């Protein structure tokens, strides 16, 4: 870690300071701002730069202890405290200006507002009389001597209000200081507490490192829990808050407890005059509309809550919760949390409502706290079912199962889609890795359930079958379901299962219809919007597998935008969908970036239940296709260890990912074998669209044995991919270079740019073996250009086709100038050759390349680019 925190994000401010010292309008600049924003550091850096530039710098500082002492700031130039003030002032003037260039004297005054009156007067006179230029700092909101405020009120000094660092600047400083990557959660928490205040950041980070709350783990810095304040920070904040009346402190405490709080509610709970006083001191802040109140800085809330006694906090929370209940407009989750930690008697209905809302927002830890309090207060079957569901969401499978064991069959009944049977089946299926037991639970319950419950159980059984690579069986079940009798959650789950199954079977139009129906339900039921990322991902895969790449990209980009403000889990799902779709479109660099970010966002969540498994598969293939063999091999090991028995439907994808890892290692036979194995699995499970992708991958490795099967699939699987893959296999089998060139163009138009690159590469080899040198070079150049556009993708076909232009150094130089549009005469002048010699080089290069015109030679050189 660095020993000193660098000056970050202040380039523009340093420029403005330099301008203020150089212009004729001002005698310098005063930097103002709240404590900790970096005024002193910036001013010192500017003064140091001026000193290096030849200025004579005199440095003084105001202090709280020195303020009562006349000329305390200038003590080093005053040797006789008994002398009259006017004489002392003259001594100060003489001492400051001795042996310096009158035009190059710079006075640096830190904490200008703390100067005593006489020191302030001397500073004012130095500037007013043009005896010195000045860089000074002053704190916003603090009273200063009149002579000081006159400096900027009279225009002698330029005034610059310094703001805290932006989020990007704060994150950059954090990474620089810690000299390693910082986890997104760590950066977010530091920002939340400090809001770019460098002083607060400094003390927070140094204290956290010293107590190991901040530690380096797996190559990145992470928070390890616990309080984020330190004694030094507490002292700093208390100094900034200063001595305030008790009624003002009450305002800060209530806002800290309930923020954001309605201004009307705050006025009801506190003295309105105290609210105004707290706002004037910037201890609280009001939104622009004037309706909502926040604490002035996050650390004020953190520290005040830490200093209040437990009984006081419980009493204040009770007061706020009671007032919120009377208002009738409170967010149930905020109200439930306040009530839970107050001195009010338990309200089980409120706790259950708040827990459900927290679960929908995927704030699972909060949901568990609320649900446990509800169960402790009144252990009803519904309260236990809610807690079991939340434990399942937390991947605490054993704890959820133990709680469910305390209920009998009748107590499993609950309103809506998620009842006790669904919870138990989901818990067995995902956290406990037991699909067989999950099916048994559902099938037994179906035999005993009434008609309404059968709908929900059938939908969930269809989910089990769709994700188990049984698409036809899943669709057969869902044909029995009347969606109009399901709640919003159940309808979205049903539409998701249908989208998976229809997409796997190659019925892309129907998959799009079912996904669109799901989107409409989500639009009408925002509380269930956390499911949308999965639905969009399934829809995008169906489109990509069918060859509708542009539409797939549009789907995931739209939902990524909409998920920008969603909880981290939802954002990670959306980013992962972006990565998988980017991979299908051949953008391997984007795929690696998105999938890496998604997996980092998941952290450890999703490993037990398998939610992150499919993204791990995509990450393996993206790394392999980008040529990072070691990273791909390591990611494959992790993906294999993450294999989840509930997600058999992505088995073709893990097999294809293994094929690409073999290909990256140069093991072509093994790559072909795995690609064919992926296609075979898909065929045996009725996943016709995935079978097409598997067979196409085999063709990219040079195995066209699935050509006849692709022709059959072209009549079954909708979209452009299946018929194009069939023509691709036929062209490879016939070693038809012209057909491969045509297929490459069609793949590019479809959006599968990597397949386009491989087809062009295979065409190049075919041309070369037939003695068509020019065509071989043209196809090779096209292949390499497409691969480069994909982010530097690699493949066996691309390696086989990559040959350099067969030119001498001089021929290459001349051909490059031809490609730039120069005439022979201009090339001769540029190369110091005769025109006849230039013509000879052009002829020789064209003959070697197998082209017959100057334009063809120019195009060929452009396609090869830097190669």
Long-range contacts (C-beta under 8 A, 24 or more apart in sequence): 1-177, 1-178, 1-179, 1-209, 2-176, 2-177, 2-179, 5-173, 5-177, 5-198, 5-202, 6-173, 6-176, 6-177, 7-38, 7-41, 7-42, 7-45, 8-165, 8-169, 8-172, 8-173, 8-176, 9-165, 9-166, 9-169, 9-172, 9-173, 10-38, 10-42, 10-45, 13-42, 13-160, 13-162, 14-42, 14-45, 14-46, 14-49, 16-158, 16-160, 17-42, 17-43, 17-46, 17-135, 17-160, 18-46, 18-49, 20-157, 20-158, 20-160, 21-50, 21-106, 21-133, 21-135, 25-155, 25-158, 26-155, 26-156, 26-157, 26-158, 27-127, 27-130, 27-132, 27-133, 27-134, 27-156, 27-157, 28-106, 28-107, 28-127, 28-133, 28-134, 28-135, 28-136, 28-156, 28-157, 28-158, 29-134, 29-135, 29-136, 29-157, 29-158, 29-159, 29-160, 30-112, 30-134, 30-135, 30-136, 30-137, 30-138, 30-151, 30-152, 30-157, 30-158, 30-159, 30-160, 31-135, 31-136, 31-137, 31-138, 31-160, 31-162, 32-137, 32-138, 32-139, 32-140, 32-159, 32-160, 32-161, 32-162, 33-139, 33-140, 33-161, 33-162, 33-163, 34-139, 34-140, 34-141, 34-164, 34-197, 34-240, 34-282, 34-297, 35-139, 35-197, 35-199, 35-236, 35-239, 35-240, 36-164, 36-197, 36-198, 36-199, 36-200, 36-236, 36-240, 37-162, 37-163, 37-164, 37-196, 37-197, 37-198, 37-199, 38-162, 38-165, 38-198, 38-199, 39-137, 39-138, 39-139, 39-162, 40-110, 40-111, 40-137, 41-198, 42-162, 43-108, 43-110, 43-135, 43-136, 43-137, 44-108, 44-110, 46-135, 47-106, 47-108, 47-135, 50-106, 50-135, 51-106, 54-104, 55-104, 55-105, 55-106, 55-133, 56-100, 56-101, 56-104, 56-105, 56-106, 57-106, 57-107, 57-108, 58-96, 58-105, 58-106, 58-107, 58-108, 58-132, 59-108, 59-110, 60-107, 60-108, 60-109, 60-110, 60-119, 61-109, 61-110, 61-111, 61-114, 62-109, 62-110, 62-111, 62-112, 62-113, 62-114, 62-115, 62-119, 63-111, 63-114, 64-114, 66-114, 66-116, 67-114, 67-115, 67-116, 68-116, 69-116, 70-116, 70-117, 70-118, 70-119, 71-116, 71-118, 71-119, 71-122, 72-116, 72-119, 73-109, 73-115, 73-116, 73-119, 74-119, 74-122, 85-118, 88-118, 89-118, 89-121, 89-122, 92-122, 93-122, 93-125, 93-126, 93-131, 96-126, 96-131, 96-132, 97-131, 97-132, 102-131, 105-131, 105-132, 105-133, 106-132, 106-133, 106-134, 106-135, 107-132, 107-133, 107-134, 107-135, 107-136, 108-134, 108-135, 108-136, 109-134, 109-135, 109-136, 109-137, 110-136, 110-137, 111-137, 111-138, 111-139, 112-136, 112-137, 112-138, 112-144, 112-148, 112-151, 113-138, 113-139, 113-142, 113-143, 113-144, 113-145, 113-148, 115-144, 115-145, 115-148, 116-145, 117-145, 117-147, 120-144, 120-145, 120-146, 120-147, 120-148, 121-145, 121-147, 123-147, 123-148, 123-151, 124-148, 124-150, 124-151, 124-156, 127-151, 127-156, 127-157, 128-156, 140-282, 141-281, 141-282, 163-196, 164-194, 164-195, 164-196, 164-197, 164-198, 165-196, 165-198, 166-196, 167-191, 167-196, 169-196, 170-194, 170-196, 170-201, 173-198, 173-201, 174-201, 174-205, 177-205, 178-205, 178-221, 180-216, 180-219, 180-220, 180-221, 181-219, 181-220, 181-221, 182-220, 182-221, 183-220, 183-221, 183-222, 183-223, 183-600, 184-568, 184-600, 184-601, 185-222, 185-223, 185-603, 186-214, 186-220, 186-221, 186-222, 186-223, 189-223, 189-228, 192-298, 193-228, 193-298, 193-299, 193-302, 194-298, 194-299, 195-297, 195-298, 197-297, 197-299, 199-236, 200-233, 200-236, 200-299, 203-230, 203-232, 203-233, 203-236, 204-228, 204-229, 204-230, 204-233, 207-232, 207-233, 227-302, 227-306, 228-302, 229-299, 229-302, 229-303, 229-306, 233-299, 233-303, 234-303, 234-306, 234-307, 237-297, 237-299, 237-300, 237-303, 238-303, 241-281, 241-283, 241-300, 242-281, 244-277, 244-278, 244-281, 244-283, 245-274, 245-277, 247-271, 247-273, 247-274, 248-274, 248-277, 248-278, 248-281, 248-283, 249-304, 250-274, 251-275, 251-277, 251-278, 251-283, 251-284, 252-278, 252-283, 252-284, 252-295, 252-300, 252-304, 253-304, 253-305, 253-308, 253-312, 253-316, 254-316, 254-319, 254-320, 255-284, 255-293, 255-294, 255-295, 255-301, 256-295, 256-300, 256-301, 256-304, 256-305, 257-305, 257-313, 257-316, 257-317, 257-320, 257-338, 258-317, 258-320, 258-324, 258-334, 258-338, 259-293, 259-294, 259-295, 259-301, 260-287, 260-292, 260-293, 260-294, 261-292, 261-293, 261-320, 262-291, 262-292, 262-293, 262-327, 262-329, 263-290, 263-291, 263-292, 263-293, 264-291, 265-320, 265-323, 265-324, 265-327, 266-293, 268-323, 269-319, 269-320, 269-323, 311-343, 313-341, 314-341, 314-342, 314-343, 315-342, 315-343, 317-341, 317-342, 317-343, 318-342, 318-343, 318-344, 332-357, 333-357, 333-358, 333-361, 333-363, 333-366, 336-370, 337-366, 337-370, 340-369, 340-370, 340-373, 346-373, 346-374, 346-377, 346-378, 348-374, 348-377, 348-378, 348-380, 348-383, 351-377, 352-382, 352-383, 352-386, 355-386, 355-387, 355-390, 356-386, 357-527, 359-389, 359-390, 359-393, 360-527, 360-528, 360-530, 361-530, 361-567, 362-393, 362-530, 362-567, 362-569, 362-570, 363-567, 364-390, 364-393, 364-394, 365-394, 367-393, 368-394, 381-407, 381-411, 381-412, 381-414, 381-420, 382-414, 384-411, 385-411, 385-412, 385-414, 385-419, 385-420, 385-423, 388-420, 388-423, 388-427, 389-418, 389-423, 392-423, 392-426, 392-427, 392-430, 392-431, 395-430, 395-431, 395-605, 395-606, 395-607, 395-608, 395-609, 396-431, 397-427, 397-428, 397-430, 397-431, 397-432, 397-608, 398-432, 400-427, 400-431, 401-427, 401-428, 401-432, 409-448, 413-453, 416-456, 416-487, 416-489, 416-490, 417-456, 417-459, 417-486, 417-487, 417-489, 417-490, 417-493, 418-489, 419-453, 419-456, 421-445, 421-449, 421-453, 421-457, 422-456, 422-457, 422-460, 425-460, 425-464, 426-460, 429-464, 429-646, 430-608, 430-609, 430-610, 430-611, 430-644, 430-646, 431-608, 431-609, 433-644, 433-645, 433-646, 434-645, 435-464, 435-468, 435-645, 435-646, 438-464, 438-646, 439-464, 452-485, 455-481, 455-482, 455-485, 455-486, 455-490, 456-486, 456-490, 459-486, 459-490, 459-493, 459-494, 459-497, 460-493, 462-494, 462-497, 462-498, 462-501, 463-493, 463-496, 463-497, 464-646, 465-497, 465-501, 466-497, 466-498, 466-500, 466-501, 466-504, 466-649, 467-500, 467-646, 467-647, 467-648, 467-649, 468-646, 468-648, 468-649, 469-504, 469-648, 469-649, 469-651, 469-681, 469-685, 469-687, 470-685, 470-686, 471-500, 471-501, 471-502, 471-504, 471-505, 471-649, 471-685, 471-686, 471-687, 472-501, 472-505, 472-686, 474-498, 474-500, 474-501, 475-501, 475-502, 475-505, 488-521, 488-522, 488-524, 488-525, 488-527, 488-528, 489-525, 489-528, 489-531, 491-517, 491-518, 491-521, 492-518, 492-521, 492-522, 492-525, 492-528, 492-531, 492-532, 492-535, 493-531, 495-521, 495-535, 496-531, 496-534, 496-535, 496-538, 499-535, 499-538, 499-539, 499-542, 500-538, 500-649, 502-542, 503-538, 503-539, 503-541, 503-542, 503-543, 503-545, 503-546, 503-689, 504-542, 504-649, 504-682, 504-686, 504-687, 504-688, 504-689, 504-690, 505-686, 505-687, 505-688, 505-689, 505-717, 506-545, 506-546, 506-688, 506-689, 506-692, 506-713, 506-716, 506-717, 506-718, 506-719, 506-722, 507-718, 508-542, 508-543, 508-545, 508-546, 508-548, 508-689, 508-718, 508-719, 509-718, 511-538, 511-539, 511-542, 511-543, 512-539, 512-542, 512-543, 515-539, 515-542, 529-566, 530-566, 530-567, 530-569, 530-570, 532-559, 532-562, 532-563, 533-559, 533-563, 533-570, 533-573, 533-574, 533-577, 534-573, 536-574, 536-577, 537-573, 537-576, 537-577, 537-580, 540-577, 540-580, 540-581, 541-580, 541-581, 541-584, 542-689, 543-719, 544-580, 544-581, 544-584, 544-585, 545-584, 545-689, 545-690, 545-692, 545-693, 545-719, 545-721, 546-689, 546-717, 546-718, 546-719, 546-720, 546-721, 546-722, 547-719, 547-720, 547-721, 547-722, 547-724, 547-750, 547-751, 547-752, 548-719, 548-720, 549-581, 549-584, 549-585, 549-750, 549-751, 549-752, 550-751, 552-581, 552-584, 552-585, 553-581, 553-582, 553-585, 553-751, 555-581, 556-581, 568-601, 569-601, 569-602, 569-605, 569-606, 571-601, 572-597, 572-598, 572-599, 572-601, 572-602, 573-598, 573-611, 575-601, 576-612, 576-614, 576-615, 576-618, 579-615, 579-618, 579-619, 579-622, 580-614, 580-615, 580-618, 583-618, 583-621, 583-622, 583-625, 584-752, 585-751, 585-752, 585-753, 586-751, 586-752, 586-753, 586-754, 586-755, 586-756, 586-757, 586-786, 586-790, 586-793, 587-753, 587-790, 587-791, 588-622, 588-625, 588-626, 588-754, 588-790, 588-791, 588-792, 588-793, 589-626, 589-790, 589-791, 589-792, 590-791, 591-618, 591-622, 592-619, 592-622, 592-623, 592-626, 592-628, 592-791, 595-619, 595-622, 607-642, 609-644, 610-642, 610-644, 610-646, 610-647, 612-642, 613-639, 613-642, 613-643, 613-644, 613-647, 613-650, 614-647, 614-650, 614-653, 616-642, 617-650, 617-653, 617-654, 617-657, 618-653, 618-657, 620-654, 620-657, 620-658, 620-660, 620-661, 621-653, 621-656, 621-657, 621-660, 624-657, 624-660, 624-661, 624-663, 624-664, 625-660, 625-664, 625-754, 625-793, 625-794, 625-795, 626-791, 626-792, 626-793, 626-794, 627-664, 627-792, 627-793, 627-794, 629-661, 629-664, 629-665, 632-660, 632-661, 632-664, 633-661, 633-665, 636-661, 648-685, 649-685, 649-687, 651-678, 651-681, 652-678, 652-679, 652-681, 652-682, 652-687, 652-690, 652-691, 652-693, 652-694, 653-678, 653-690, 655-681, 655-694, 656-693, 656-694, 656-697, 659-697, 659-701, 660-697, 663-701, 663-795, 663-796, 664-794, 666-796, 668-701, 668-702, 668-796, 671-701, 671-796, 672-698, 672-701, 672-702, 672-703, 675-701, 675-703, 676-703, 676-705, 676-706, 679-706, 679-709, 683-709, 688-713, 688-716, 688-717, 689-717, 692-717, 692-721, 692-722, 692-725, 693-721, 695-725, 695-729, 696-721, 696-725, 696-728, 696-729, 696-755, 699-725, 699-728, 699-729, 699-732, 700-755, 700-758, 700-759, 700-795, 700-797, 701-796, 701-797, 702-732, 702-762, 702-796, 702-797, 704-729, 704-730, 704-732, 704-733, 707-733, 720-746, 720-750, 721-750, 721-752, 724-750, 728-755, 728-759, 731-759, 732-762, 735-766, 735-769, 736-766, 737-763, 737-764, 737-766, 737-767, 737-770, 737-772, 737-775, 737-779, 738-763, 740-766, 740-779, 741-779, 744-779, 744-782, 744-783, 744-786, 748-786, 753-786, 753-789, 753-790, 754-786, 754-787, 754-790, 754-793, 754-795, 756-786, 757-783, 757-784, 757-786, 757-787, 757-790, 757-793, 757-795, 757-797, 757-798, 758-783, 758-795, 758-797, 758-798, 759-797, 760-786, 760-801, 761-795, 761-797, 761-798, 761-800, 761-801, 761-802, 762-797, 762-800, 762-801, 764-801, 764-803, 765-797, 765-800, 765-801, 768-803, 772-850, 773-806, 773-848, 773-849, 773-850, 774-849, 774-850, 774-851, 774-856, 774-860, 775-850, 776-803, 776-850, 777-803, 777-805, 777-849, 777-850, 777-860, 777-864, 778-859, 778-860, 778-863, 781-860, 781-863, 781-864, 781-865, 781-867, 782-863, 784-863, 784-864, 784-865, 784-867, 785-863, 785-865, 788-865, 802-867, 804-867, 805-848, 805-849, 805-860, 805-861, 805-864, 805-867, 806-848, 806-849, 807-845, 807-848, 807-849, 808-844, 810-841, 811-841, 811-844, 811-845, 811-848, 812-845, 814-838, 814-841, 814-842, 814-845, 815-841, 815-842, 815-845, 815-857, 815-858, 815-861, 816-861, 818-842, 818-854, 818-857, 818-858, 818-861, 819-857, 819-858, 819-859, 819-861, 819-862, 821-858
